[in-house]
Amino acid sequence: MKKIINIIEKLKKSEIRAVINDRIKEFEKFQSTEKEQIFKELCFCIMTANCGAEKCIEIHDKIKDDFLQLTEIELSKRFKKFGYRFPNVRANYIIIARKKMDDLKNALQNLLDENLRLWITKNILGLGYKETSHFLRNIGYKNYAIVDFHIVDLLEKYKLIEKPKTMSKKNYLKIEKILEQIAIKSNLSLAELDLYLWYLETGKILK
């Protein structure tokens, strides 16, 4: 663990720190935004399951406010037009989630920590632990880890984990505990740590 922490400390002294700090501030702005903006970010996170983040960002930016008004068939057609990988099933998930905007806003206002994440995974189709953590991080919550394959590969490379055969809830939480240890020793939130690790593995800072 010491080796990866040393690398993170070097990154914290580079120009990357300012970029990451700015991205975190962008996420924090969602804490005071309307439910429609939060829903559009939810749509992005529904899209990203088993899909590349950059392609999803591109398509999400093209649809924008139309997530709030397209029918399921219209959204599926738009997804197909832009080359999205799962046009039908994800259009279905998004339309169902749109009916729960008020419930989601209420959960965000009244539930904390693991209760909040559990509520979302149980009530929003298409979101598992990873996607829910991604969504929460992107709207300003800092205490959830996004355990995607980039992070798993990185932790395996530094011999901090053995790559799990399946990402069960138990395995997810086990890896999240390791990330929590790294975050504490690096004096970072899990949200910040994710961006540093993503940059370390991919050379990019996305969302």
N, C-alpha and C positions, 0 to 999 in steps of 0.2 A: 504493500500500500504506500510505503514511503516514496517509492519511485514516481508513482502517478501524482502524488501530492506535490512533489518537487516540480514536476512539469507544470502543474496547475499554477503554482506560485510564480513561475517564470512568465506564464501567460498573463497573470494578473498585473505584471509590471510592464506589459506590452500595450500596444495600441488597441488590442482586442478588448481590453477591459472597458474602454469607453463605449465601444460598439455594443457590448453585452449590457452595460448599464443602461444605455439608451433603449435597448430592446425590452428590458425589464420595465422601464418607465412606460413604454407603449402598452405593455400588458396591464399595468396598474390602472391605466385610464378607463378600462372596462368596469372598474369597481363603481364608477359613478355614471355609467351609461344606461341607455334604455334597453328594455328586454329584447327589442328587435335586433339591436347590435350584438347582443350576447347570443341570440339565436343564430345569427349569420356566422358567428365564430364556431358555434356548435356544428353547423353544417360542414364547415371546413374539417373539423375533427372526425365527423362521420365519414367524410370522403377519404381521409388518409389511411384508414385501415387497409393494409396490404397494397397500398399505392404510394408512389414516390411523392414526397412532400413538395418538391418544386413543381411538378406537373399539377398537383392539386391547388397550389397557390395560383398558378396561371389560370386554371379553369374557374376557380372561386372568384378571382378578380373580374372575370368576364361576366359572371352571372350576377354578382353583387346583390342589389336590392330585390332582384327577381326571385331570390329564394323565399321571399315573403309572400309572393302572389302566384307563382306558376302552379298549375295543376301537376299531378304526378306524371301524367303522360307528357305534358309540355317540358317538365324538368328532365325526364328521361331522354327526350329528343334532343334537348340542349346538351346534355352530357354526351350523347352519341356524336353530336356535331363536333364537339371539342375533343373527342378521342378519349373520354374517360372510361376506365376499365370496367366498372360495375354500374352501368347506367340505370338498369331497372330496379335492382334491389336497394341501391342507395337512394334513389329517388323516392322509393316507398318509405324507407326509414325517415327521410327528411320530412316528408309530408305528415307522417304520424307524429314526429317530434314537434312539428309546428303547432299541433293541437295542444301541446303541453307547455307552451311558452310561459303561461302564468304559473303553472305548477313548478316549473324549473326556477323561475325567479323567486318564488316563495321558498323553495329549498335552499337556494343560494343565500337568502336573507336569514334563514332560521336554523340551518343545520351546520354542524362544524366537523372538520377533519374527516375521519373515516366514515362517519354517518352520512356525510354529504356525498362522498365518493360512492358509497354503497347505494344510496338512493338513486344516483344517476345511472349506475350500471344496471340497476333493476328496472328503471323506468324509461330509459331512452334506448330504443332498439339500435343495435349496431355499435354500441360503445362497451368495450370491456375495460379492464383496469388501465391498460396503456392509453387508450383513446380518451377515457375519462380524465386521467391525470394530465394528459396533453391539453384537453379543453380547460381544465381548471387552471393550469399554469398560464395558458394564453389569455385568461381573463383576470389575471392578477393574483392568483393563489400561489404561494411559494413553497408549500410543504409537501408536495407530491412529486414522486420520481416518475419519469417517463422511461420505462424499461423497453426500449425497442431493440432491433437487432444490431444497430450501430453500437449502442451502449453495451449490449451483451458481448459483442465481438471485442470491444475495447477492454472490458473487464477480464475476459478470457485471455487476451494477449498479455495482460499484466499479471496473470496467474492469480486473480482474485476470486474467480469462480470457475466451475466446470460448466460448459454450455449445456443448459437443460434440453432434454429431448422435446419437451412440451412446456409451454409457458402457462402452467396452471396458476391459480390464485396463490397457492402455497409457495411456488417457485418465484412468482412475481414479488411477493412480500419479503421473501428471503433475500433477493437481490436488492430490493429497496433498502433493507437494513444496512447492507454493505455501502450503498450510496450515501445513506445517512451518516455513516461513520466518516466517509471521505469528506462530506460537506462540513461536518463539525470540525474536523482537523484542518480544513482549508478555510474556515470562517466564511462559509458561503451558505446560502439557502439552497435547497434542492433545485429550485428553478434556475438559479444562477449556475449551479454545478452542471446541470444538463446542457446548458449552452456552451460551457467550457469544454465538456467532454465531446459534444457533437462537433465542435470546431476541431478538437484534437483528432477525432476520427475521420472527419470529412473535409476539413479545411473551409467549412461554410458555417454561417450563422443564419438560420432561417427562423421559423416560428413553430 
